[in-house]
Amino acid sequence: MAFLKDNCILNVLTSDILSECYPFNCGDDDMDEFFRQDALDYTQFLMGKSYCFRLKDDVQTIVACFTVSNDSIRIYDLPSSRRNAMWKITRREKMLTRYPGVLIGRLAVATQFSGKGIGSEVLRFIRMWFLDEASSSPTYTLLRLTARRRAAGVLGAAEAPFRIFNATIAR
């Protein structure tokens, strides 16, 4: 996480931040519109919370945005090897049909920073953020990521111990 750690600050995406920053542009009109407008509604209606990384030296520049929300992973949707692994870590009488997790519903990197591994850095940050017992966020071991097909290359960034048990790739 060299670039993000050394050059950026993390903020909740708010209307104040959006008004003081340059318009976010990741090259995908739907994503741009989501982070410029819809993300605030998601937060207001408790559907998810959006965050942005901004440059320390130029806080008007948003480098990347992402939205996380509570989710669950259905145990029966997992391949049998992963389902068996989940059952091994719980006692038989405590088995669940769903396990709590985190959904990364949206993740985008500004066009001027694309192709530099920042999307992978953001995924590693989220993984560590939700595994850190000292953080104010609940700790999870399951992650669900919904990605566009052209962003699927960053899926490899979510290696153990944070597991992507359910990755959906949309067109």
C-alpha positions in Angstrom: 0.0 0.0 0.0 2.9 2.3 -0.6 1.1 4.9 -2.8 -2.1 5.2 -0.7 -0.2 5.1 2.6 2.4 7.6 1.6 0.4 10.0 -0.5 -3.3 9.8 0.4 -5.8 10.4 3.2 -9.0 8.4 3.7 -12.3 10.3 4.1 -15.9 9.4 4.2 -17.4 10.6 1.0 -19.7 13.5 1.9 -21.4 16.3 0.1 -18.8 18.7 1.6 -15.9 16.7 0.2 -17.6 16.3 -3.2 -18.2 20.1 -3.4 -14.5 20.9 -2.5 -13.0 18.4 -4.8 -12.5 18.2 -8.6 -15.2 16.0 -10.2 -14.3 12.3 -9.8 -13.7 10.6 -13.2 -12.8 7.0 -13.5 -13.8 6.7 -17.2 -17.0 4.8 -16.5 -20.1 7.1 -16.7 -22.2 4.8 -14.4 -19.4 4.7 -11.7 -18.7 8.4 -12.0 -22.4 9.2 -11.5 -22.7 6.8 -8.6 -19.8 8.4 -6.6 -20.9 12.0 -7.6 -24.6 11.6 -6.7 -25.9 8.1 -5.7 -23.3 7.3 -3.0 -24.8 10.0 -0.7 -28.2 8.4 -1.0 -26.8 5.0 -0.2 -25.3 6.4 3.0 -28.5 8.3 4.0 -30.6 5.1 3.6 -28.0 2.9 5.3 -27.5 0.8 2.2 -23.7 1.3 2.2 -21.0 3.8 3.1 -18.7 5.3 0.6 -15.1 6.4 1.2 -12.5 8.2 -0.9 -8.7 8.4 -0.9 -7.6 12.0 -1.6 -4.1 13.2 -2.2 -2.4 14.7 0.9 -0.7 17.4 -1.2 -3.8 18.3 -3.2 -6.9 17.4 -1.2 -9.1 18.5 -4.1 -8.0 15.4 -6.1 -9.8 12.1 -5.4 -7.6 9.1 -6.2 -10.1 6.3 -5.6 -13.5 5.7 -4.2 -15.2 2.6 -2.8 -18.5 1.6 -1.1 -18.8 -1.1 1.5 -21.9 -2.6 3.1 -22.9 -5.4 5.4 -23.6 -8.7 3.6 -23.8 -12.4 4.2 -22.4 -15.4 2.3 -24.8 -18.3 1.8 -22.9 -21.4 2.8 -24.8 -23.5 0.2 -23.7 -21.2 -2.6 -20.0 -22.0 -1.9 -18.1 -24.8 -3.7 -18.0 -27.9 -1.6 -14.3 -27.5 -0.6 -15.0 -24.0 0.8 -18.2 -25.0 2.4 -16.4 -27.9 4.2 -13.7 -25.4 5.3 -16.3 -23.2 6.8 -18.0 -26.1 8.6 -14.6 -27.2 10.0 -14.2 -23.9 11.9 -17.6 -24.1 13.6 -19.0 -26.7 15.9 -21.6 -28.9 14.3 -24.4 -27.6 16.5 -23.4 -24.0 15.7 -23.4 -24.3 11.9 -25.1 -21.5 10.1 -26.6 -21.2 6.6 -25.2 -17.7 6.2 -22.0 -16.1 7.6 -21.6 -12.3 8.0 -19.4 -10.6 5.5 -18.5 -7.3 3.8 -19.7 -6.4 0.3 -17.5 -4.1 -1.7 -20.3 -2.9 -4.0 -18.4 -0.2 -5.9 -14.7 0.5 -6.3 -13.2 2.9 -8.8 -9.8 4.6 -9.4 -9.6 8.0 -11.1 -8.3 7.8 -14.7 -5.1 9.7 -14.0 -4.1 7.0 -11.5 -5.4 3.9 -13.3 -3.0 1.2 -14.3 -0.7 1.7 -11.3 -2.0 -1.0 -9.0 -4.1 1.4 -6.9 -7.3 -0.7 -7.2 -5.3 -3.7 -5.7 -4.0 -1.4 -3.0 -7.6 -0.3 -2.1 -8.6 -4.0 -1.9 -5.7 -4.8 0.4 -6.6 -1.7 2.6 -10.2 -2.9 2.9 -9.1 -6.4 3.8 -6.7 -5.2 6.5 -9.3 -2.6 7.7 -11.9 -5.2 8.4 -9.5 -7.7 9.9 -8.0 -5.1 12.3 -9.5 -5.7 15.7 -8.4 -2.3 16.9 -10.4 -0.5 14.2 -13.9 0.8 14.9 -15.3 -1.4 12.1 -16.5 -4.9 12.9 -14.0 -7.6 12.0 -14.9 -10.1 9.3 -13.2 -12.9 7.5 -15.4 -13.1 4.5 -15.5 -10.6 1.6 -17.9 -10.4 -1.3 -16.8 -8.3 -4.3 -18.9 -7.4 -7.2 -16.7 -6.3 -10.1 -17.0 -5.2 -13.7 -15.3 -7.6 -16.1 -12.5 -5.1 -16.9 -11.7 -4.8 -13.2 -11.5 -8.5 -12.6 -7.7 -8.5 -12.7 -7.6 -6.9 -9.2 -9.4 -9.9 -7.7 -6.0 -11.6 -7.2 -5.1 -8.8 -4.7 -7.4 -10.3 -2.1 -5.2 -13.2 -1.0 -5.4 -15.0 2.4 -6.2 -14.5 5.2 -9.1 -12.4 3.8 -11.1 -14.7 1.5 -13.2 -13.8 -1.4 -15.8 -16.6 -1.1 -18.3 -15.1 -3.5 -17.0 -12.9 -6.3 -19.5 -11.8 -8.9 -18.2 -10.4 -12.2 -20.6 -8.3 -14.2 -20.2 -7.3 -17.8 
